[in-house]
Amino acid sequence: MVKEEGTTTVRIHGRGGQGAVTTAQLLAIAAFFDGKYAQAFPFFGVERQGSPSTSFVRISDKPIVIREQIYEPDYAIIFDPSLIKLVDASKGVKKTVIVNTSEKIKKGFSQDVTSKAIKIFGKPIINTLILGTFAAFTGVVKLDSLLKAIEQKFAGKPELIEKNKKAVKEAYEEAKRKR
C-alpha cells in the first residue's frame, strides 16, 4: 500500500449498472483538464447488475507510476448507503466520505442525488450528480473541468451532454449551499 507524494486518491463504491466506472473515468478526465495526471480503473467481483463494484482514481501533479488498488483513499464516493456496511465502503478513508443519501452521516458529507436524477433523467442515474457534489465539497477538480469531461465522454450525444451538464451544475450548487 504505497501512496505517492502529492497524489489524491478516490475510491468509488457502487452497484453494477449504477455508473461507478463512468464516474471514475469522468473524474480522471476532469483532472486532466485541470492540468493533472490521472489514473482511473475498476475492480469487479461478481460482474452482474446490482452486485457491489469499486472503481479507483488517482490524481497527481506528477506522472503516476503506482498500479494497485487504493486501500486507504483520501476520499470515498458511495452511490448506495447500504454499501457502507455491506462492503465496509468507508474503511481506510483519510479525509471524507461522500454518500448519496438524505440521511446524516458521521464521517463525511451526504446529499440525496437520486431524487434529482429522477427529475433530470427519468431514472436514478446519479454518476454526474455525485461528481458535482464531490467537486463542490472537496475542490479536487473544477466544475468547468467536469463540464468539459462530460462533453468529451458523451461526444456526439448532445441531449446526453446537456442533461449531464445540468445535473453536475445542480448538484454542485446544492452542495456549495449545504457546505
C-alpha positions in Angstrom: 0.0 0.0 0.0 2.2 2.8 -1.3 0.9 6.3 -1.7 2.9 8.6 -4.0 3.6 12.1 -2.6 1.1 14.7 -3.7 -1.4 12.2 -5.1 -5.1 12.5 -4.3 -6.8 9.1 -4.2 -10.5 8.3 -4.5 -12.4 5.1 -4.1 -15.9 4.8 -5.7 -18.4 2.3 -4.4 -21.5 1.5 -6.4 -23.5 -1.4 -7.7 -23.2 -2.9 -11.1 -25.1 -0.7 -13.6 -25.0 2.5 -11.4 -22.1 4.1 -13.3 -19.2 3.8 -10.8 -16.8 3.0 -13.7 -18.0 6.0 -15.7 -17.7 8.2 -12.6 -14.1 7.3 -12.2 -13.4 7.9 -15.9 -15.1 11.3 -15.8 -13.2 12.3 -12.7 -9.9 11.4 -14.3 -10.8 13.3 -17.5 -11.7 16.3 -15.4 -8.4 16.1 -13.6 -6.6 16.0 -16.9 -8.5 19.2 -17.9 -7.2 20.7 -14.7 -3.7 20.0 -15.9 -3.1 17.0 -13.7 -2.1 13.4 -14.3 -4.8 10.9 -13.6 -5.5 7.2 -13.5 -8.9 5.5 -13.3 -9.6 1.8 -13.1 -12.4 -0.6 -11.9 -12.4 -3.6 -9.8 -15.1 -6.2 -10.3 -16.0 -9.1 -8.1 -19.0 -10.9 -9.5 -19.8 -9.0 -12.7 -23.6 -8.6 -12.7 -26.2 -5.9 -12.4 -26.7 -4.9 -8.8 -23.6 -6.5 -7.3 -21.1 -4.3 -5.5 -18.4 -2.7 -7.7 -15.5 -0.5 -6.9 -13.5 2.0 -9.1 -10.4 3.9 -8.2 -8.9 7.2 -9.2 -5.5 8.8 -8.6 -4.9 12.4 -9.4 -1.4 14.0 -9.2 0.8 16.9 -10.3 3.4 14.3 -11.3 3.3 11.2 -13.5 1.6 8.3 -11.7 3.7 5.1 -11.6 1.9 3.0 -9.0 -0.6 0.4 -10.3 -2.6 -1.1 -7.4 -5.9 -0.8 -5.7 -6.4 2.0 -3.2 -7.0 0.7 0.3 -6.6 4.0 2.2 -8.1 6.7 -0.1 -8.3 10.3 0.7 -12.0 10.3 -0.3 -14.7 7.7 -0.9 -17.8 8.3 -3.1 -20.6 5.9 -2.1 -23.6 5.6 -4.5 -25.7 3.4 -2.2 -25.6 3.9 1.6 -26.2 0.1 2.1 -22.7 -0.4 0.8 -21.2 1.4 3.9 -21.9 -1.7 6.0 -22.1 -4.4 3.2 -18.6 -3.9 1.9 -17.2 -1.5 4.6 -17.1 1.2 2.0 -15.8 3.9 4.4 -12.9 1.7 5.6 -9.5 3.4 5.5 -10.8 6.8 4.3 -8.4 9.5 5.4 -10.4 12.7 4.7 -14.1 12.5 3.7 -16.8 10.1 2.6 -19.4 11.5 0.1 -22.7 9.5 0.3 -25.8 9.6 -1.9 -28.4 9.7 0.9 -30.7 12.2 2.6 -29.6 10.8 6.0 -26.8 12.5 8.0 -23.6 10.5 8.1 -20.9 10.6 10.8 -17.7 11.0 8.8 -18.4 13.0 5.7 -21.0 14.7 3.5 -24.3 13.4 2.4 -26.6 14.6 -0.4 -29.6 12.9 -1.9 -28.8 12.9 -5.7 -31.2 10.1 -6.6 -34.3 12.3 -6.5 -32.6 14.9 -8.6 -31.5 12.2 -11.1 -35.1 11.0 -11.5 -36.2 14.6 -12.3 -33.5 15.2 -14.8 -33.0 11.7 -16.4 -36.3 10.0 -15.6 -34.3 7.3 -13.8 -31.7 7.0 -11.0 -28.6 7.8 -13.0 -26.5 9.5 -10.3 -22.9 9.4 -11.5 -22.6 13.0 -12.8 -24.7 14.3 -9.9 -22.4 12.7 -7.3 -19.4 14.2 -9.2 -20.9 17.6 -8.9 -21.3 17.0 -5.2 -17.8 15.7 -4.9 -16.3 18.7 -6.7 -18.1 21.2 -4.7 -17.3 19.6 -1.3 -13.6 18.7 -2.0 -12.3 21.1 -4.6 -10.3 18.3 -6.1 -11.5 19.1 -9.6 -13.1 22.3 -11.0 -16.7 22.5 -12.2 -15.6 23.7 -15.6 -13.3 20.7 -16.0 -16.2 18.3 -15.1 -18.3 20.0 -17.8 -15.5 19.5 -20.4 -15.1 15.9 -19.3 -18.9 15.3 -19.9 -18.5 16.9 -23.4 -15.6 14.6 -24.2 -17.1 11.4 -22.7 -20.5 11.8 -24.4 -19.3 13.4 -27.6 -21.9 13.1 -30.4 -24.8 12.8 -28.0 -25.9 16.4 -27.5 -29.0 15.6 -25.4 -27.0 13.4 -23.0 -24.3 16.1 -22.7 -26.9 18.8 -21.8 -28.7 16.7 -19.3 -25.5 15.6 -17.6 -24.1 19.2 -17.6 -27.3 20.3 -15.9 -27.1 17.5 -13.4 -23.5 18.3 -12.5 -24.2 22.0 -12.1 -27.3 21.5 -9.9 -25.6 19.0 -7.6 -22.5 21.3 -7.4 -24.6 24.4 -6.5 -26.7 22.4 -3.9 -23.5 21.0 -2.3 -22.0 24.5 -2.1 -25.1 25.8 -0.4 -25.1 22.9 2.1 -21.4 23.0 2.9 
